[in-house]
């Protein structure tokens, strides 16, 4: 099969190109018009499928209490956003419930994730949170101090699919062996929901931490006498930085500054979407988390009765559109942040680019990043 467009995101430029797909792989990229095509997308943007590495859920459910039926529903929905790969992100929750959910996620990845968005593994955003206000909407009732034993317990529960682990490094009390352990197991470590000092972050990075969870949110801010976690995210060139670039979680100017400091190779766009995504405005009770969430008329979720944000309802294609058109983030930085950068952060080297021998996971958008078509494993996903 050959598809083409006058605007294919190839080698960090929009160019007129043809893409040849055989089975699940891109087997060639050619000049526009060279061969007879199966589909011509005209002036639409054809790009690698979007990658949302920080994504909790949708339509009233999330990874904390995932069932196989819901995972199928979720991964069948995400292609409508142009998302072809994601992680099942978990947060602070009763341990027994997490173990049950992790088992379902692991089994789903191994046996059932044959169609729809690729579920690449698990992102453990909680329960390794700090005790201070930077824990945000995550409950201290379910906080766990990270150890090698609990890392193994969670990883074994999901059949070895724990890919990305967030840790509040001050909770380690100066002993970073658990970060070393995660890195040696092939997991990526992020710093987040943390009130750590810059120096503590620096030590964690020496031991292998490589990313920052939803930068600015749930972390100690930048101060000229104590750079804090935000300062560390900006300072360390070898580290990636996630950003919920929606103008609500992060002001558009702040997002722009972060993108400039991280550059086109280390900036990552995320949704941090939770179970309220896809639901109508109103109050929703989550008995297991011991809280209720209010969705305002503009689609933003808050812990009921407070101004504390409780995750987003956003689509990654909308985040990408906002990053480019409102936050005025450099086009290549934004595009890479939603495609190849999260893949490279995870150490996955066979997708995230329009490139020969890469997986044929492709998304098609108009100029406002409204999804027009999505290909997963070289097959057009039927909406």
N, C-alpha and C positions, 0 to 999 in steps of 0.2 A: 504494500500500500504506500502511496505517496500523497502527502498533503503539502500545501504551500500557502504562503502569505507574503504580502509586500512588507510585512513588519514581523519578522521572526527575531526573538531575543537570542542572538547568537554572538558569542565572543564579546559580550557586554555592549552590544549595539542592536538597535532594531534595523534589520536588513531584509531585503527581498531574498527569500530562500525557499527551497524545497527540502522536505524531510522524508526520507525513505524509512519505512518501518517494516520489519520482518519479525513475525511472532511478537515477542515482548520487548524488542530491542531496536534502537535507532541504528541503522546500518549505513547511513550516508546523509550528508547535508550538501546540497547542490545549489547552483545558481537558479534563481526564479525562472520558471518557464522552460527549463532544460528538457524535462520529460513530461509525458502525459500524466496527469494527476487524477487521483480519486476524489480529492476535495480541495477546492480553492477557497481560502478564507479571506481573500481580498485584502482590505485594509485593517482587518482585525489583528490584535496582538496575539501572536502564538509564542508561548514561553514554556519553560519547565513547569510541571505541576507544583502548586504551592505546598509548603511543608510547615505544619504547625506543631512545633515540639512541645508547646505548653498549652494543653487543651484538655479540660476536665470532663466536659459533657454537653448535654443537649436534651431538650424536650423533657425536663423533669427528672432526669437521671444523670448520674456521673460515674466515673471510674471507681469511686469509693464503694459503690454498691452495684457494680456491674454484673449483669447476667449475660449469658451468651445471646439471648434473644435481643437484648438492648444493644449489645456490641454490634450485632448484625445490622440493626436499624441505624445506628450511629455511623458506621462505616459506609452504609448505603446512602446516607444523607450528605456526607462531607464532599463528595465530588461535585455537588451543585454549587459549591463555593470555589471550585477549582483546586481543592485540597486533595492531593494524591497520596500523601504520607502524613502520619501523625504519631504521637505518643499518647498512651493512656496515662494521664497525670492524676496522681492521688495526693490527698492532703490529709491533715490531722483528722483522725477518725478512730472509733473504738478498734483496738487491735484485732479482735476476733473477726470483725466485719471486714477489715482490710485483707486479712489472710484469705477469707472466703472469696473476696472480689479478685484478688491476685491470682488465685487458682483458676477462676473463670477466665480471666484475661489470658493467662498462659495457655490454657487449653484452646481458647479461641484462636490465638495466634498460630498454634501448632496444627490445628485440625480444620478450622473453618474459615479463615481469612483468605478465601480464594478469589473473591470479587470485592469491588468497592475499594475504598481507601486503604492503603497498606497501614496496618498497625505495627509499627516498628519495634515496640517494646513499651516499657513502663518508665515513667518519670516520677520519682518519689519526691514531690515537693514538700510533703510533710510525712511523718510527724517530727522531724528533726529541727524544730523551730526554737527560737529564743524565748526567754521568759518575759521580755519587755514588750513595750507597745508596738515594736516592729513586727510582732507576730501577726498583726492585722486581724483579719477575720478568723484566723485559725485558733482553735480552742486549746488552752493550756491543759485542759482535762485529759487530752489525748497526746500530750507531748511525750516523746521518747528520746532519751540521750542515745546518740548513735554509737553502736559497738560493732565489732566484727560479727558477733553472734547474731545480732538482729538484722544486719545486712544479709547474712546468709539465710536467715529465716525468711525474709521477704523475697530474696532472689530465688530460693528453692520453691517457694509457693507459686511463683509465676513461671516455673520451668526454665529459669536462667535468663529471663527476658528483662531483667532490671538493667536499664541502659544509662540512666541519668539520675543522679542523686543530689538533692539539695541539702546542705548542712549549714546551720548557724555556727560558725567556727568558735565563737566564744564559749559555747557549751562543751567544748572538748577540753577546757581547762589546761591549755598548753600542750596537750598530747594529741598529735595529728596522725597517729598510726592508722586510724580508721580511714582517713583519706588515702594514705598509702595503699591500704588494703583494697579499697574500691578501684583505684587506678590499676593496681596489679591484676585485678579481676576483669579489666577492660571496660569498667564503667567510667562515665564522665561525671565530674563533681562540680556542682554549682554552689555559690554562696548566696544565701537569701534568707528572708525573714530573720534578719540579724541586726543587732545593735553593736556589732564589733567595731573596734578601732581599725584604722588603716594598717597599723603594724600587725594586728592579728590576721587581717586579710592577707597581708604580704606573706606571712608564715604559711597560711593555708595554701597559697599559690605555689610556694616553694615545694610543697608536698604533692602538688599535682592538680589542685582546683583550677578549672579552665574557663569558668563562665559565671555570670551573675544573673540571678533570677529576677524577672520583671524589674529592671533597674529603675531606681527612684522609689518604687513602691515597696514597703515592708523592709526598709533598711535605713541605717544611719546616714544622714545627709552630708553634703559637702560643706565644710567650714574652713575658713582660711587658716585656722590654727590646729584643726584636726580634720584631715581630708575625709575620714570616715569610709564607709562602704562605697558610696557614690564616687568619692575621689579615687578609690582603688579601681573601680570599674572603668573609670576614664583613663587612669594612669598606666595600667598594665597592658601593653600592646599585644601580649600573647593571649589575652583573655577575650572571650566573647561576651556580649552584653545583650540580654533580651530586653525588649521594650514593647509595652502595650501602647502603641501609638494611635490613640483614639481621641485625644484632646480632652479626655475626662480623667483617666488614670494618670496621664502625663500631659502637661501643657505642650503645645506644639513647638514652642521655642526651646523648651528643655529637651524635647525629643530631637530637634534639629541639632542642638549642641552635642548631645550624646552621639548622634550619627556621625558628626564631623570628627569627634575624638576617636571613634572606633574605626571609621573608614569603611570602604566598600567590602572588606573581607571579614570583619568581626562583629558587625551589627546584625541582630536577629529580631525580626518582627514576630510577635506572638499575639494570640487572642486572650489567653487565660480564660476562655469561655467555660462557664460552669452550667449546672443543671437548669438554671433559669433561662438559658438561651432558647429562643423559640417559643417562650411562654408569653402570655399577655400581661400587661401591668396589673399589679395586685400584690397581696401578701401570701407568701408560701412558707409553710412550716416544715422544717426538717428536724424531726424528733431525734434522730440518731446523732446529729450534730448539736442538738440542744439549742437551736436558734431558729428564728424565722427571717426570711429575706423579703424586702419590699422592692418590687420592680416599679420604678417611676414611669411617668408617661413617655419620657424620652428613652426608655429602654435600659436605664442604668439600675444595677442592683445594689442595695444597701442593707446592712444588718438593721432590721426593723427598729425604729426609734433612735437611730444614730446616723452620723454622717460617714461611718466606716464603709468603704466599698467592699463588696462581697463577690468579687469576680465579675467578668464581663459577659455580655450577650452578643459580642461582635463576631462577624465573619472575617476571615483573614483577607479576603478580597477587598472588603471595606477598609480594613486597616491599611492595606497597601495603597489604596486610593487616597486615603487621608494623608498618609505619609508623603506621597508625592505632591498632591494638589493643595493641601492645606499646611502641612508642616514644612513644605518646600525642601524636603530631604532630596539630596542628589539622586537622580533617577537610577543609576547603577547601584548605589548603596541600598536603596529601597528594594529594588528587584532582587539583588543578591540576598538581602536580608530575609526574603520570603521564599527563597529557593535553595541555592547552593550553600549558603553559610550555615544553616542548621544541619545540613547533611555533613559538611566538613567537621562541624563541632562534634557530631556523633561518631565521626570516623567512618562514615559510609561513603564509598567512592565510586558507586555505579549509577547514581541518579542525581538529579538537581541541576543538570545542564542539558541543553540541546547539543548533543555531541555524539559522534559515532561510538558505538559499543556501550552507550548508556541506556538505561531502561527507558522505554517509550511511555513515560508518564508526562503528559503534556496538557496544558490548559490554554483555552482560547478566551480572550476578553475583548470587550469594547474599550473605548478610551476612558470610561469611568470604572473600569474593572468589574463590570457586570459579566458574569460567566456565560459564555455562549456554547462551549463544548469542553469536555474533559475526556482525555484518553488515559486509561490505566492498563499497564501491561500491553500497550499497543491497541487496545480495544476501546472503541467509542462507548463511553458510559451512557446508558439510556436513563434519562431523568424521569 
